Amino acid sequence: MQDFNFEFLEQLKEQSVALKLLRSPHFPLIGSFFYQAFIRKNRRSVPYQELIALLDHFLSDINESYLNNDGSEKYPKSARAYIDDWISNKGGYLRKYLPVNTDEPECDLLPDVEKALRWLEEMQGKSFVGTESRLKLLLQLIGELVHGTSEDQQSKLATLEQKKADVEQQIQAVKLGMDLGYTNTQVREKMYLIADMSRQLLGDFRQVEANFRALDKDTRKKITLGGLQKGNVLDAVFNDQDIIDDSDEGKSFGAFFELLMHGDMRESMRGDLKALLNLEHSKEFASNDELLQHLYSYLLEAGAKVNGTKVQITDQLRRYIQEQSQDNKRILELIREYEAAVHQKVDQIDNSELLAEKNFVELDSFQAQISQFFSRNLYQVKQQESFELAITEQQSSDEVDLSRLFEVSHINEFELQKQIDYCLQQYQGQATLAQVIEKYPIQYGLDEVLTYVKLACEQMVSANINQEKSQIVSWQTDIQGQQRQLSLPTITFVREL
């Protein structure tokens, strides 16, 4: 068990995706949308375009009901922009991937995000907290573990004889009509226990899939950085076995999926669930719980998705190893050197510095040899030129002062970014261009306004540009204090998540 000391919690605060979600200023939007799109409907993944459409509809409902104090929309960015922010590789909440044999990417929640939302569910409290069923289940698990690992045959026989006597006693009670069954309270308690265990089991599938991917990533890293031959790699990493299948989670999931796909177990579970939903004492409870109504199909869908991922990772890893013996040795060596550089860069540089560093790889030189032979025009007949012989005297023109053309405005873009950041703090994470100019009046005229527009268009500061709605910005010139106004699309700067 992890020691919750100060250093551990300080590091967890900075690295945990779940805590980042709970601290986010946009947590109400993110949490409510993810819960509606994934958790409530128990969807393992959602196509990328469909998720954008769902969020667009979700934002429309929120912006109609909730506005800022100045009347602007609470969430001005587009649905696609928000989704792309949440898919960020560093500290994002979604994983975007391309499924096998499809052209459309899909998105899935990260395990820590689902854990945070499930924790919020538990924080709401329960109308009924049962303890008897959980205590019996706990005692049963302890007994099975003790007797299952014991090598004393006499103890095992005594335990089995006791179970046999209990079963025979129950059979006799049923024959004599003395079996009263469960009370209403016991039925409700067991229904709550079944629902809780089902939700926890379905939630664990995302973590199992993430652990498989992390195991695959670590294995590839060992192969890349090790620089070993194929035989040595197999000995060091696989130990003559498949590392995915032989991991504890791989074995447990393999047994689960085999049990789920067993014909007798499948028919038995379907029949028992159908009978459970039709019981008089549990019908009302089950009718309000969509998960129990489709429990087997949800388990089958989640298990099939994780199993497909495990098989895909295993196949990719096997091909990855087999590439060591291909003929294109030099190409593979260059690829491995590049991958090794990536792993070392990630290990050495902090995440924030890694994001700030844009030039990750540079080429020594690159020059394209361009032949202009085909760029020449086809032969054309020369046109006869005619000249007017009459000489006309050029009219004199008034002298024009061109000194203004040589005046250069020195505008510090970094300073403008700092002004925008300060306004974002003052206006709760978003501020229009008009608000920024009102807080920091224009000093260099139109050039400074256009620099603000440049920052927004190039996304040097995260911004939303609404072409359908215009705004007017104004400033005073140095010459006689004249007032200037400019109408342009509404630009709203927003704080990055």
N, C-alpha and C positions, 0 to 999 in steps of 0.2 A: 504494500500500500504506500502511496506517495506521501512523503512528509511535507505538509503544507507550511513550510517555513517562508520567511519574508522573500528570500531570493527567488524561490519557485513561483510564488504568487506574482511577484513583480514581472518576471519573465512571461508568465501566463497572461497577464493583463495586456502585454504588448503583442503577443503572438496568437492568442486564441481568436478564432473566427467567430465563435459564439459570443464572446464578450465584446468584440468589435461591433457585432450586430446590435447587441443590447445598448451600447453606448452611442450608436449612430444617431445623428439628429433627424434622419429620415426613417428611424426605426418603425414608427406607426405605418408608414407606407410599405416598407419592405416586409415587415412581419405579417401584416394583414394580407398582402398580395400573395406571398409564398404559401401562407396557410390555405387561402382559397384555391390557389392553382394546383398545389401538390398535396398537402396533408389532408385537407378535408375530403378531397376526391380520391385520395390514395393513388395518385398517379406517380409511377416510378420515373417517368421522363415526359417532357412536353416538347414537340417540335419548335424550333427557334422562331419561325414566322408566326406560328399559333400563339406562342408566349408573348410576342410583341403585340399581337392583336388583342389578347386578353388584357395586357397592361394598358393599352391605349383606351380601351373601354373603361377600365378601372380608374385611370387618371381623369377621364371625362366626368365620371360621377363625383370624384373627390373635388375637382376644381369647380364644379357647379355648386357644391355645398359649402366649401371652405375657401375663403379668400384672405389674402393678407390685409393689413390695416390700410394700405394705400389702394386697395381694390385690385391688385395684380393677382395672377394665379399662384396658388401655393406651390405647385410643381410645374414650372414652365418648360422644362426640357421635354424632348420627344420620348415616346416609349422605347424606341430603338436605342436612344442614347443612354437611358437608364439601364436597360438590359445589358448593353455592352459594358457599362461601368461595373455591373454586378458580376460579369463574367471574367473580370480581370484576373490574370494568373497570380498576382501577388495580393492576397487578402480579399479575394472575391468571395461571393456567396454561391455562385453557380458554376457547374462544370459543363462546358460546351464540347461536344464530340460528334464524330460522324459514325453512325451505326454501320454495321457490315451490310454490303449490298444495297445501300441507299445513297442518294445524293443530297438529302436534306439533313442538316445538322439538328441535333436535339440537345436539350438542356436538362440537367438534373441537379437537385440540391446537394450541397456538400453535407456530410454526416453531422458536422458540428452545428449547422444551421437547423437541421431537423431536431437535434437534441435540445437546442435552445427553445424552439417552439413547443416541443413536448413538455419541457420544464415549465413553460408558461401555462400549459394546460393543467398540470398538476398544481400550480400555484392558485388556480381558481377554486380548489377544494372539491370535495365529493359530497354528494347528498347522503351517502351511506358508506361507512368504512367497516369492512368485515375483517375479522381476525381468525375465526375458527378454521376456515378453509385453508388459509395460508399456513397456520400452525400444523395442520394435518399433512399438508403437502411438504412442509419442511421436515417433519418427523419421518415421513415416508422416504424422502430423498436421503436423509442421514442413514436410515436403516438399510436402504438398498446399497449405499456406498460402502458401509461397514461390512455387510455380509457379502457383497460382491467382490471385495478385495481380500477377504479372509481366506486363509488356506486350511482352516479347521473344518473338515467335512462334517463332523458331528454337530458343530454349531450351525452350518448351513442346512443340514437335515432337520434340525430342531426348528429352525425358522420356517422352512417350507411346510413342515407338519402343522405348525401353528396357523399358517395361512390357509392350509387345507381345512383345518377344523373351523376357522372363521367362515370360509365359503360354505361348508356343509351346514353350519348353523344358519346362515342366511337363506340357504335353499330350504331348510326345514321350516323357517319362519314364513317364507312365501307360500309353501304348501299348506300351512295351517292358517293362512290368512292373517298373520300377526305382523307382517311387514307394513309399517305405516308410511314408509318413504320419507322424503324430505319435507320440512316445514316451509312455509312461504319465505320466512327469513333466510333459511339455508339456501333456498333456490335463488333468491336475489343476491346473496353473498357470492355464490358460485358463478352467477352470471357476470357480476362485476369482475371477478377474478379472471374469468375467461376473456372478457373484453380487454382488460389491462394487459394480460399476457400476449394476446393477439397483436395489440398495438406495439408493444415492446418488441415482439418478434419481427414484425414488418419493418420497424424502425432500424433494427439491427442489420438488416440486409444492406443498407447503404454503407454502413461501417465495414461490413465484411467485404463488399466490393472494393471499397477504398483501400482496405488492407491488402487485398490481392494486388492492386495496382502499385501500392507502395513496395510490396515485396518484389514485384517485377522490376520496378525502378532501381531498387538497391542491387538486384542481381545484375542488371545491365551496367550499373556503375562499377561493380567489382570487375566485370569482364573488361570494360573499357580502360579503367585505370590500371588493371593488373598487367596487361600486355603479355598474357600467357598464351601458350599454344592451346589448341583445342582440347587435347587430352588433359592437360593441367587444369584448364578451366572447368571441365566436367568434374574432375576430382575435387577441386576446391569449392565449387559452388553447389553442384548437384549431389556429390557423394554417391554417384551411380544411381540416383533416384530423382524423381521429379520433385523439385522444391515446392511447387505450388500445391500439388496433391498431397505431399507428405507434411505440410505444415498443419498445426493443430486445427486452425480454422478450415483448412482444406479438407481434412478428414471429417470434422464435424459436419461441414456443409454437405460433403459427399454422402454421408449417412442420412442426413435430413432429406436430401433430394431423392435418394433411392427409396426411402420410406414413403415420401410424398407421391412418387410415381408408381408405387406398387399397386397392382390392380385391386387386390382385396382391401388394402388399406384405403384406397381412393373411394371405392364404393361404400365402405363402412363409414368413412368420415362424411360423405355426402348424405347418406341416409340418417346418420345421427344428427347432423346439423339441421336437416329438414324436420326431423321429429322434434328437435329442441325448439325451433322457431314456432312450432304449432302447439307447444305446451301451453296450458291455460295460465300458469303462473309466470311464464317467461315471455308470452306473446307480446305484452305491452312493452316490456323492456327491449325486446329484439326489434320491434317495429320502429323504435326511435334510434336504433344504432345500425347505420348502413354497413358498417364493417362486418358485423356478425351475419348479415343477410348474404354477403358475398365473400365470406371468409376463405373458402377453399380456392375460389378463382383468384383472389388477391394473393394468397400464398403461392399458388402455382405461377402466377405472372411474375412475382418478385423472385421466386426461386429460379425460374427459367432465365430471367435477365442476368442474375448473378452467375448462373451456370454457364450461360453463353459468354459472359465476360471472362470467366476462368478458362474456358476452352480456348477463347481467342488469345488470351495472354500466353497460355501454354504453347500454342502453335507459333505465335510470333517469337517467343523466346527460343523455341527450338530452331526456327529459321535463322534467328539471330546468331545462334551458336554455329549452325551449319555454314554460315557465310565465311567463317574463319578458314575454310578449306577450298574456297572458290579460286578461280584462276586470276581474277583481277586483283592481285595482291596490293599493288601500289594504290589503287583507288580506295580499297578498304583501309589501308594504312592512313591515308589522308583523312578519311571519315572518322576513324578512331581517334586520330590526333585532335580533330576538331571537337569531338564529343568529350575527350579528356579535358580539353581547355575549358569547355562549358562547365563541367563538374567542378573543376578547380576554381573557376571564377565565382560560382555560386557559393562554394564553401568559404572563400576568402573575403568576399565583399558583403557588406551588410545589405539587407533588402532595399532600404531607402537609397543607398548609394548605387545599387544595381539598377534601380528604376531611373535614377537621374542620369546615369551614364548611357548616352545614346549610341556612341560609336563603339560597338562591341568588337567588331572585326573590320580590319582595313586591308585593302590590297596594296601591294607595293607600287604597282603601276598598271595602267590599263590604257591601251591606245588602239583604236580601230583604224584599220587601213581602208580608206574610202577611195574608190575609183570614180572619177567624174566622167568617165567615158559615156555612160548611159544618161548622165544628167544634161548633156548638150542638146540643144534644140535641133530639129530637123531643118534642112535647107529651105530658106525662104528667099524669094526674089526681092532684091533691094528696091525700095521705093525711090522715085525721083524726088530730089530735094529742090525746093524753090526758095529763093531769098528775095526779100523786099529791099530794093536799093535805096529807097527814100530814107534819109537820115532825119530823125526827130530828136529834138533836144529834150533831155530828161528834166522833168519838173522838180523843182526843189521842194523838199518836205520839211515840216517843222521838226526840230530836234526833239527826240524822245529820251526821257530819263530811264535808262536801263539798269540803274544801280540796284533797283529792288530785285531784279532777277538774280543777282549775285549774293543776296543775303541768304544765309543758311540758318535754319532753325535747329538748334541743338536740343533735341527732345530725348530725354532719358526714359527708355521703355521700362527699365527695371523700376524706376521711381513710380511710374504710372501703375505698374503691377502691385507695388506696395500700397498705393492709394486704394486700388480695387480691393485688396485683401482686407484693409482696415474697414472699408464700407461693408464688406461681407460679414465681418464681426459685429458691426453696429446694427445691421438690418437682418439678423438671424439667418445668415447663409445665402442670401440672394439680394442683388441690388441692380437696378436698371442703370443705364448709362446716364440718364438725366439725373438720378440721385447722386451718382459719383461726381458729375460736373457741378452739381449744386453744393456738394461738400468741399470739393477742390476746384475752384473757378479756373477757367481756361486762361492760360498766360501767353501761349504762342499761336493763338488763332486757329484757323482751320486745320493746320498741320497737326496740332495736338489732338483735335477731334478725330481726324482720320487715323491717327496712331491708335487711339482707343478702338476704332472699328477694325483696324488691322489685327490687334491682339485678339479680338473676338472671332474674326474670320479664320485666323490661323490656329485658334484654340490654344494659344499660349496661356490664356486664362479660360477655364471652362465657361462657356457662355451659350445661351440659346438665342437665336435670331428669328423673330416672328415677322415674316414678310407680309402677313395680312393685316398687321396692326402697326401703325406709325407712331412715332414720338418726336417731339420738337425739343431740341437743345439750343441754348442761347448763350452768348458771351459778349463781352465788350471789347472793342478794339482799342489799341493804344492811341489811335488818331482821333482826337476830339471825343473819345469815349462813346463811339457809335455802337449801337446794339445790333448784333448779328444773330440770325436764327437759321437753323438747318433742320429740315424734316427728313427723317430716315427710319427704316424699320426698327421696331422695338428690340433693343439689345438688353438681355438680362444676364448678368454675370452670376454664376452659382458656385457654391463651394463644392469641391470634389468630395465624394463619399470616402 
